Amino acid sequence: MTIPFLDLGAAYRELKTEIDAAIHRVLDSGWYILGPEVEAFEAEWAAYCEADHAVGVANGLDALILALRSLDVGPGDEVIVPSNTYIATWLAVTAVGARPIPVEPDPATHNIDPTGIAEMITPSTKVILPVHLYGQPTDLDPILALARSRGIAVVEDAAQAHGACYKGRRIGAHGDVVCWSFYPGKNLGALGDGGAVTTNRADLSDRIRVLRNYGSRVKYVNEVQGENSRLDPIQAAVLRAKLPHLDAWTERRLAIAEAYADGLAGLGLILPNVPNWADPAWHLYVVRTKNRAALQKRLAAVGVGTLIHYPIPPHMQAAYADLGLAPEALPIARDLAEEVLSLPIGPQLDLPAAQKVIAGLVDAL
Ligand SMILES: *Cc1c(COP(=O)(O)O)cnc(C)c1O
């Protein structure tokens, strides 16, 4: 591939000196679980997200699970989730023993349609769990208003939305708890697994802090049945080295998105639609086409890598056969999975490369 979909080594090469120094700082410190590096990252990440608190955890799925546990979500409870999401959103719900209640997306945004949520609320609904898919912020205000009027919590899956803004304010504390992944391919990625929650609620940050560390505040004193889900200090140090560059990296993603929007207009592809209140993080640039297989093949032939996010929606996965949801039960999610195509985008992809992607699509269409 001359233009790979994503080159994870490129971000490391750009910041090699800082990242190597950060890793060695931890190695030399002799402190390898939690400690000052994790605390410093938590403070920096909370500030960046305009949130009062951040708690580092082992990965994004655990962030979601611990957020739900902090709200006492468990068996018998229902959680409203998007039908169109990465499966981790649903896995967190079932991991705590609750039931995912899917709501279809607005096809214009691919995000959960706020107008479809109210009719799915029952006395068992504990949480609404929107996802800022592809780094495009979900329309949160109607969801927050509905949740508040019904006494329901809002947990945001922000695993793809580092740095995105909703109505001028960073994603990070609009809902009760906001969940982050630092998987290497995310906009802020570690060199391994990592995750965090951010929140303005001191009670929830405190519960998650205890739950992530064996249910313990004081060593060998266990208040609750917790887990081992701690952010690794080496990863925290890597994230601290990268965080000062995140805004510049988002700007570079935006420049590519703008080049695509210009270069691909009028070709018959459905391009991302950005509401005027949204500043997306541009984690992915996803177009929609009925000719996906042919286009993907033509692009591959000229050296352009593409991916599909996601080829099988959660309700059609074998993992959720027990929910008994037919493919046609959630037709928008089913259809999107047949038609979405993710083009290369990232801070280390330059504009000439983006122009080559555009030229490849112009030729193919
Ligand atoms: C990546 C991702 C997760 C899970 O994060 P991990 O760190 O891989 O566990 C959850 N939700 C969404 C939408 C994601 O993209």
The ligand as a Gaussian input file, in Angstrom:
#p B3LYP/6-31G(d) Opt

LIG

0 1
 C      -12.219000       1.577000      20.720000
 C      -13.614000       1.668000      21.197000
 C      -14.021000       1.135000      22.432000
 C      -13.175000       0.232000      23.268000
 O      -11.923000       0.666000      23.589000
 P      -10.760000      -0.378000      23.974000
 O       -9.721000       0.490000      24.576000
 O      -10.336000      -1.056000      22.724000
 O      -11.338000      -1.338000      24.966000
 C      -15.306000       1.391000      22.852000
 N      -16.178000       2.078000      22.102000
 C      -15.840000       2.574000      20.902000
 C      -16.846000       3.358000      20.130000
 C      -14.557000       2.372000      20.397000
 O      -14.234000       2.867000      19.192000

